[in-house]
Amino acid sequence: MGTPRRAFGLCATGSTKFLHGGDHVAEIFGYSAERIASLPEGWLSLVYPEERENYEAFQKSASLQAGGTPAAMTVRFLRSDGTWEWARVIRKRLAGDDSGVDAVLFWVITPDDQVPDPLREADAMFRKLVEQAGDGILLVDGVGNVLEANAFACESLKRDLPEVIGHNVLEFVPPEFHPNVIASLQRIGKETRVSVEMCHQATDGTIVPVEITVGALSGGRALAISRDITHRKQAERERQAKENYYRGLFENNNSGVLVLDRSGVLTDANPALARMLQKERAELIGQKFEKILSPDHRAKGSQLIEQMISGRDSFPDLHLVFQGKSGNRIQTYGSPTSFFDQDGHFTHGLLLLNDVTDLKKLENQIIKVAEQEQIRIGHDLHDGVGQLLTGIGSMMEALEYDVAPEQKATVVRIRDLLSQALTDTRRISHGLSPAAVKNRGLPGGLQLIADTVEQSRHCKCKCELDESVVIQDETMVTHLFRIAQEAVSNAQRHGKASEITLSLTRLDSMTAALVITDNGKGMPIRRKFVSSDGIGLRVMKYRAELIGGEFLIQTLPQSGVRITCRFPCDRLKGRNLTNRSK
């Protein structure tokens, strides 16, 4: 038969308290009498909020009608399914009844067959969208009384719909957020859209963080959309914890750390870097990276930025020299890292730096001590062993005339061996002594190495010398000579090379390169120096860094090794002034 459309009951005069028939009236709106009785305001909880005051006045006026004249009012009631139902309420006081009883007739006047189809379909679609929304939706008046609410809003508040409709939103918010709610309500009408973060408090005391977006409607009303942001707040707390963790690592790291943007400008620097460079952090932030480097390393710094932006992920043994506040050189080893967005665009770079200035000074002292020891050994060989061998050779020449004829061949053989030993002693002495380059310059020293190799008759060695390379610093000349010596020695002893080329070439107005290439058996491809590398390789690298140069080892595709030392040279043209060889 369906839901009844009308019901009759008896109420106490001027009130909504049913004395009889309350269960029938409740049924036409989809409730039980017990359910309505449990609501905070009973039947008044079902009356449309904006009509509640008029309905209460209607009840009282009906009881005052003379002669039991009936009074009528059309009012909206909230059905249990969340829809609003128009009903005609007719109320009449029973004449002669001293107990104060009113007869009340409820008549639903919005049957489905009287609602235009398009309107009914639109209303159903709107209601479905609102009810299925994943956010709480409240329709409120200008002072925050709830006129309508969807299912999700009720669920998040852990309240039934009648416990939400007609109540003020302040009832659902912890007291500390009341000022924010009142301020937001006051802004309605002045602003089209108001957003604020606060918390809802459910009936069980649960506090739920929400984001409320309020939009003004006509008639002083507003639509409030409440979004649960519990997961977002949790993610924000986790992100903040991570940020604090990494910020702690950044701030308290003993190594210097700097952050660069795409244009190579420092956007952040930790305290360790400021101490390392003897500057304040504020002085560093905003500076171009290459500007804080030593002049001879600025081009290298610019190249590093380009490589980081391009996505290069390997920077073996990156050696950078910075310029301190007083102009002093601060030597570092760096580890760069690049960061990119989802589209693969460079966002920023991070550079971790370790100060090795003191280590470099120690290495320099060790090399100086080794150099002095080589000089001493060279002099001892020349002045001691060399002179002794010369004396023995002279004695063997004299002895050649005094021995019996059958022993003469043996004496000649001994004399020839002594002569070879003397030649080798002089060659070793010259190689150990820096006089080999002091008297010849670097080109002459390189040529001496080539000539010495050629004399062995086991390997061919040639020089390709650019006379425009000018080096006036004798210490630099000595280091380059020693690098060439060690590279040639390694090619012969370890690479078993049959051909070696020494090349001295100018790269640009301020840079030159010493290149040693061989056709030996090569060596494993490497990305960086490791502790297992021989002392010779490491010393060559140290020497290159001591003169502000860059040391590279390349294994050639077919066979052999190419060792390159790029270094700064004098901005001069023409004849090499350090080449004093004839």
C-alpha positions in Angstrom: 0.0 0.0 0.0 3.0 2.3 0.4 3.7 5.0 3.0 0.5 6.7 4.2 0.2 10.4 3.2 -1.8 11.6 6.2 -2.1 10.9 9.9 -4.2 12.1 12.9 -3.0 12.5 16.5 -3.7 14.3 19.8 -1.2 16.6 21.3 -0.9 18.6 24.5 -2.2 22.1 23.8 0.4 24.4 22.3 3.2 21.7 22.2 4.5 19.0 19.9 4.1 16.3 22.6 1.7 13.6 21.3 -0.7 12.0 23.6 -2.1 9.7 21.0 -1.3 8.8 17.4 2.3 9.9 17.5 3.4 6.6 16.0 1.1 7.1 12.9 2.3 10.7 12.3 6.0 9.6 12.7 5.4 6.8 10.1 4.4 9.1 7.3 7.9 10.7 7.6 9.7 7.4 7.9 10.4 7.4 11.6 9.3 5.6 14.7 7.8 7.5 17.6 10.7 6.3 19.8 13.2 7.6 17.4 11.6 11.1 17.3 11.3 11.1 21.1 15.1 10.5 21.3 15.9 13.6 19.3 17.1 16.7 21.3 14.0 18.8 20.5 11.6 16.0 19.6 9.4 16.9 16.7 10.9 20.4 16.4 14.1 18.7 15.3 12.3 17.7 12.1 11.0 21.2 11.2 12.9 23.1 8.5 15.2 25.5 10.6 14.1 28.7 8.9 10.4 27.7 9.6 10.9 26.5 13.2 10.1 29.8 14.9 6.9 30.3 12.8 5.9 26.7 13.5 6.2 27.2 17.3 4.2 30.4 17.0 1.5 28.5 15.0 1.2 25.9 17.7 0.6 28.5 20.4 -1.8 30.6 18.3 -3.9 27.5 17.4 -4.5 26.7 21.0 -5.8 30.3 21.5 -8.4 30.2 18.7 -11.8 31.0 20.1 -14.5 28.4 19.8 -12.1 25.7 18.7 -11.6 27.3 15.3 -9.0 25.2 13.4 -5.6 26.8 12.3 -3.5 25.6 9.4 0.1 26.0 8.3 2.2 24.6 5.5 5.6 23.6 6.7 8.6 21.4 5.7 9.6 18.3 7.7 12.8 16.3 7.4 12.2 12.7 6.3 14.4 9.9 7.5 15.9 9.5 4.1 17.2 13.1 4.3 14.7 14.7 1.9 12.3 17.5 2.9 8.5 16.9 2.8 5.9 19.6 2.5 3.0 18.9 4.8 -0.2 20.8 5.7 -0.7 20.8 9.5 -4.2 21.5 10.7 -4.6 22.0 14.4 -7.8 22.5 16.5 -8.3 22.7 20.3 -10.9 20.3 21.5 -13.8 22.4 22.8 -14.8 21.8 26.4 -11.8 19.7 27.1 -10.2 21.0 30.3 -7.2 18.7 30.0 -5.7 21.0 27.2 -5.7 18.7 24.2 -5.4 19.6 20.5 -6.4 17.6 17.6 -3.7 17.6 14.9 -3.9 16.5 11.3 -0.7 16.0 9.2 -1.3 15.9 5.5 1.6 15.4 3.0 1.0 17.6 0.0 4.1 16.8 -2.2 3.1 13.5 -3.9 5.5 12.5 -6.6 2.8 12.7 -9.3 2.5 16.5 -8.6 6.2 17.3 -9.1 7.2 18.1 -12.7 9.5 15.3 -14.1 12.5 17.6 -15.0 12.4 19.2 -11.6 12.1 15.9 -9.9 15.0 14.4 -11.9 17.2 17.4 -11.3 16.5 17.3 -7.6 17.2 13.6 -7.5 20.5 14.0 -9.3 21.5 16.9 -7.1 20.6 15.0 -4.0 22.6 12.0 -5.2 25.6 14.0 -6.0 25.5 15.7 -2.6 24.9 12.5 -0.7 27.7 10.6 -2.5 30.2 13.4 -2.1 33.4 12.5 -0.3 33.3 15.8 1.6 30.9 17.0 4.3 28.4 19.6 2.9 26.5 21.9 5.1 23.9 24.6 4.2 24.0 27.2 7.0 22.3 30.5 7.6 24.1 33.8 8.4 24.7 32.9 12.1 25.8 29.3 11.5 22.7 27.3 12.0 22.7 24.2 9.9 19.8 24.1 7.4 20.9 21.0 5.5 23.7 18.4 5.7 24.8 15.4 3.6 25.5 11.9 4.8 29.3 12.3 4.9 29.0 15.4 7.2 26.8 13.4 9.6 29.2 10.5 9.5 32.3 12.6 10.2 30.5 14.2 13.1 29.2 10.8 14.3 25.7 12.3 14.5 22.3 11.5 12.9 20.8 14.0 10.5 18.3 15.4 13.0 21.2 16.0 15.5 22.8 18.2 12.9 20.0 20.0 11.2 19.0 23.1 13.2 22.1 23.1 15.4 24.8 25.8 15.2 28.1 24.8 13.8 29.8 26.0 17.0 28.5 22.9 18.6 30.7 20.7 16.3 33.9 22.7 16.8 36.3 22.7 19.9 36.0 26.0 21.8 39.5 27.1 20.8 38.3 27.3 17.2 35.1 29.3 17.9 36.8 32.7 17.1 37.9 31.4 13.7 34.4 30.1 12.9 32.8 33.4 14.0 35.3 35.4 12.0 34.6 33.2 8.9 30.8 33.7 9.2 31.3 37.4 9.4 33.4 37.3 6.2 30.5 35.6 4.3 29.0 38.1 2.0 32.1 40.3 2.0 34.1 37.7 0.2 32.9 35.2 -2.4 35.0 32.3 -0.9 36.5 31.8 2.5 38.9 28.9 3.4 40.1 28.1 6.9 41.7 25.1 8.6 40.2 23.9 11.9 39.0 20.8 13.7 35.6 19.0 14.1 34.7 17.4 17.3 32.6 14.3 17.1 30.1 13.1 19.8 32.7 10.6 21.1 35.3 13.4 21.5 37.3 12.5 18.5 39.1 15.6 17.0 39.3 15.5 13.2 41.4 18.2 11.3 39.3 19.6 8.5 39.6 22.3 5.8 36.4 24.3 5.6 35.6 26.2 2.4 32.6 28.5 2.7 30.8 30.1 -0.3 28.2 32.8 0.0 24.6 32.1 -1.3 21.6 34.3 -1.6 19.5 35.2 1.4 22.5 35.4 3.8 23.0 31.7 3.6 26.2 29.9 2.8 27.4 26.5 1.6 30.2 25.0 3.7 32.3 22.1 2.4 34.3 20.3 5.0 37.2 18.1 3.9 38.9 15.7 6.2 42.6 16.5 6.1 43.8 13.9 8.6 46.0 12.1 6.1 47.3 15.4 4.7 48.2 16.6 8.2 49.9 13.3 8.9 51.9 13.6 5.7 52.8 17.2 6.6 54.1 16.1 10.0 56.1 13.3 8.4 57.5 15.7 5.8 58.3 18.3 8.5 60.1 15.6 10.5 62.1 14.6 7.5 62.9 18.2 6.7 64.0 18.7 10.3 66.2 15.6 10.1 67.9 16.6 6.9 68.2 20.2 8.0 69.9 18.9 11.1 72.3 16.9 8.9 72.9 20.0 6.8 73.4 22.4 9.7 75.6 20.1 11.8 77.6 18.4 9.1 81.4 18.8 9.6 81.8 19.0 5.8 81.0 22.1 4.0 77.6 21.9 2.1 76.3 24.3 -0.5 73.1 24.4 -2.6 73.2 25.8 -6.2 70.4 26.8 -8.5 70.4 26.4 -12.3 72.3 29.7 -12.8 75.1 28.6 -10.4 74.0 30.9 -7.6 74.3 29.7 -4.0 70.9 29.4 -2.4 72.1 27.9 0.9 75.3 27.2 2.7 75.8 25.4 6.0 77.9 26.8 8.9 80.8 24.4 8.2 81.2 25.9 4.7 81.1 29.4 6.1 83.9 28.5 8.6 85.9 26.8 5.9 85.8 29.9 3.6 86.2 32.3 6.6 83.0 34.1 5.6 79.5 34.7 7.0 76.6 32.6 5.5 74.9 35.8 4.4 78.0 36.7 2.4 77.9 33.4 0.5 74.2 33.1 -0.2 73.4 34.9 -3.5 77.0 34.6 -4.7 77.9 33.1 -8.1 79.7 29.8 -7.4 82.7 30.5 -9.6 83.2 33.9 -7.8 84.1 32.1 -4.5 86.6 29.9 -6.3 90.3 30.7 -6.7 90.8 32.5 -10.1 92.6 29.5 -11.7 89.6 27.3 -10.8 86.7 29.5 -11.9 86.6 28.0 -15.4 86.5 24.6 -13.8 83.6 25.7 -11.6 81.6 26.9 -14.6 82.2 23.6 -16.3 81.0 21.7 -13.2 77.7 23.6 -13.2 77.1 22.7 -16.9 77.9 19.1 -16.2 75.5 18.9 -13.2 72.7 20.5 -15.2 73.3 18.0 -18.1 72.8 15.1 -15.7 76.3 13.8 -15.3 76.4 11.6 -12.2 80.1 10.9 -11.8 82.7 13.4 -10.7 85.8 11.3 -9.7 88.2 13.0 -7.4 86.8 16.5 -7.9 89.4 18.9 -6.7 88.4 22.5 -6.2 90.3 25.4 -4.8 88.4 28.2 -3.1 89.5 31.7 -2.2 89.4 32.6 1.5 88.5 36.0 2.9 92.1 37.0 3.1 92.9 35.7 -0.4 94.4 32.4 0.8 93.8 29.2 -1.2 91.5 26.6 0.4 91.9 23.2 -1.2 88.9 20.8 -1.2 87.7 17.5 -2.6 84.0 17.7 -3.6 81.1 15.3 -4.2 78.3 16.9 -6.3 74.7 15.7 -6.6 72.1 16.9 -9.0 68.3 17.0 -8.5 65.6 17.0 -11.2 61.8 17.4 -11.3 59.4 14.9 -12.7 59.9 16.3 -16.2 63.7 15.9 -16.0 64.5 19.5 -15.5 67.3 20.5 -13.2 66.1 22.1 -10.0 69.2 22.4 -7.8 72.5 20.9 -7.1 74.2 20.0 -3.8 78.0 20.0 -3.3 79.6 18.3 -0.3 83.1 19.7 0.3 86.0 18.5 2.5 88.8 20.8 3.4 92.1 19.2 2.5 94.3 22.3 2.7 96.4 20.9 5.6 96.6 17.5 3.9 97.8 19.2 0.7 100.4 21.1 2.7 101.6 17.8 4.2 101.7 16.1 0.8 103.7 19.1 -0.5 106.2 18.8 2.3 106.5 15.0 1.7 107.1 15.6 -2.0 109.7 18.3 -1.2 111.4 15.9 1.2 111.3 13.2 -1.5 112.7 15.7 -4.1 115.5 16.6 -1.7 116.3 13.0 -1.1 116.4 12.3 -4.9 118.8 15.2 -5.3 121.0 13.9 -2.5 121.0 10.4 -4.1 121.7 11.9 -7.5 124.6 13.8 -6.2 125.9 10.8 -4.3 125.7 8.7 -7.4 127.5 11.4 -9.5 130.2 12.4 -7.0 130.6 9.1 -5.2 129.7 6.0 -7.2 130.4 7.8 -10.5 133.8 9.0 -9.5 134.7 5.6 -8.0 133.6 3.8 -11.2 135.7 6.3 -13.2 138.7 5.5 -11.0 138.3 1.8 -11.4 137.9 2.2 -15.2 141.3 4.0 -15.3 142.9 1.3 -13.3 141.5 -1.4 -15.6 143.0 0.5 -18.6 146.4 0.4 -16.9 146.0 -3.2 -15.9 145.2 -4.1 -19.5 148.9 -3.6 -20.4 150.3 -5.6 -17.4 148.3 -8.8 -17.7 149.3 -11.9 -19.6 147.9 -12.0 -23.2 145.5 -14.9 -22.4 143.9 -12.7 -19.6 143.7 -9.5 -21.7 140.2 -10.3 -23.2 138.8 -10.7 -19.7 140.2 -7.4 -18.6 138.7 -5.7 -21.7 135.3 -7.3 -20.9 135.5 -6.0 -17.3 136.4 -2.5 -18.5 133.5 -2.4 -20.9 131.1 -3.4 -18.1 132.5 -0.7 -15.9 131.9 1.8 -18.8 128.3 0.7 -19.1 127.8 0.9 -15.3 129.3 4.4 -15.3 126.9 5.5 -18.2 123.9 4.1 -16.3 125.0 5.8 -13.1 125.3 9.1 -14.9 121.8 8.6 -16.5 120.2 7.8 -13.2 122.0 10.7 -11.5 120.8 13.1 -14.2 117.2 11.8 -13.8 117.2 12.2 -10.1 118.6 15.7 -10.2 116.4 18.8 -11.1 119.4 20.1 -12.9 118.0 18.0 -15.8 115.3 20.7 -16.3 117.0 23.7 -14.7 119.6 23.7 -17.4 117.3 22.8 -20.2 113.7 24.0 -19.4 110.7 21.7 -19.6 111.0 21.1 -23.4 114.6 20.2 -23.0 113.9 18.0 -20.0 111.2 16.1 -22.0 113.6 15.7 -24.9 116.1 14.3 -22.4 113.6 11.7 -21.3 112.9 10.7 -24.9 116.6 10.4 -25.7 117.2 8.3 -22.7 114.3 5.9 -23.7 115.7 5.7 -27.2 119.1 4.7 -25.9 117.5 1.6 -24.4 116.8 0.3 -28.0 113.7 -1.5 -26.6 111.2 1.4 -27.1 110.7 4.3 -29.4 110.0 7.7 -27.9 109.3 11.0 -29.6 108.5 14.6 -28.4 106.0 17.0 -29.9 106.7 20.4 -28.3 104.8 23.6 -28.7 107.2 26.5 -28.1 104.4 28.9 -27.3 104.0 27.1 -23.9 105.8 29.4 -21.5 106.4 28.3 -17.9 108.5 30.6 -15.7 107.8 28.9 -12.4 110.7 26.4 -11.8 108.7 24.5 -9.2 106.0 23.9 -11.8 108.5 22.8 -14.4 110.0 20.3 -11.9 106.6 18.8 -11.1 105.7 18.4 -14.8 109.1 16.9 -15.5 108.5 14.3 -12.7 105.0 13.5 -14.0 106.5 12.8 -17.5 109.3 10.7 -15.9 106.9 8.6 -13.9 104.4 8.1 -16.8 107.2 7.0 -19.2 108.6 4.6 -16.5 105.1 3.1 -16.0 104.6 2.7 -19.7 107.9 0.8 -20.0 107.8 -1.3 -16.9 104.0 -2.1 -16.6 102.6 -1.4 -20.0 105.4 -3.0 -21.9 105.0 -0.3 -24.5 107.1 -0.2 -27.7 106.1 3.4 -28.6 105.7 6.5 -26.4 104.9 10.0 -27.3 105.5 13.1 -25.1 103.4 16.1 -26.1 103.4 19.7 -24.8 100.6 21.7 -26.2 98.9 25.1 -25.5 95.1 24.7 -25.2 94.2 28.3 -24.8 95.7 31.6 -23.7 96.1 30.5 -20.1 96.1 26.7 -20.2 98.4 24.0 -21.6 98.6 20.3 -21.5 101.3 17.7 -21.0 100.2 14.4 -22.6 102.0 11.1 -22.5 100.6 8.4 -24.8 101.8 4.8 -25.1 100.8 1.7 -27.1 101.2 -0.7 -24.2 98.8 -3.2 -22.8 96.7 -0.5 -21.1 95.1 -0.6 -17.7 91.5 -1.3 -16.2 89.0 1.5 -16.9 88.6 3.6 -13.8 86.2 6.3 -12.5 88.3 7.4 -9.6 91.6 6.8 -7.8 91.4 4.0 -5.2 93.7 3.0 -2.4 95.0 0.0 -4.4 96.6 2.4 -7.0 100.3 2.5 -7.0 102.2 5.3 -5.3 103.4 6.5 -8.7 99.9 7.3 -10.0 99.0 9.0 -6.7 102.1 11.1 -6.7 101.5 12.2 -10.3 98.0 13.3 -9.3 99.3 15.1 -6.2 101.9 16.9 -8.3 99.2 18.0 -10.8 97.0 19.4 -8.0 100.0 21.2 -6.4 100.4 23.3 -9.6 96.7 24.0 -9.9 96.3 21.4 -12.7 94.0 18.5 -13.6 95.2 14.9 -13.9 93.4 12.4 -16.2 94.1 8.8 -17.1 92.4 7.3 -20.2 92.6 3.7 -21.4 92.7 3.9 -25.2 90.2 1.9 -27.4 92.8 -0.4 -29.0 95.6 -0.5 -26.5 97.7 1.7 -24.4 97.2 4.6 -22.0 96.9 8.4 -22.3 97.9 10.5 -19.3 97.0 14.1 -19.5 97.9 16.9 -17.1 96.2 20.2 -17.9 97.9 23.1 -16.1 97.9 27.0 -16.1 100.7 28.6 -18.1 102.0 32.1 -18.6 100.0 34.4 -21.0 103.0 34.8 -23.4 103.5 34.1 -27.0 106.5 33.3 -29.2 109.6 31.4 -28.1 109.5 29.4 -24.9 111.7 31.4 -22.6 112.3 28.5 -20.3 113.9 26.4 -23.0 117.6 27.1 -22.6 118.8 24.0 -24.3 121.0 24.4 -27.3 
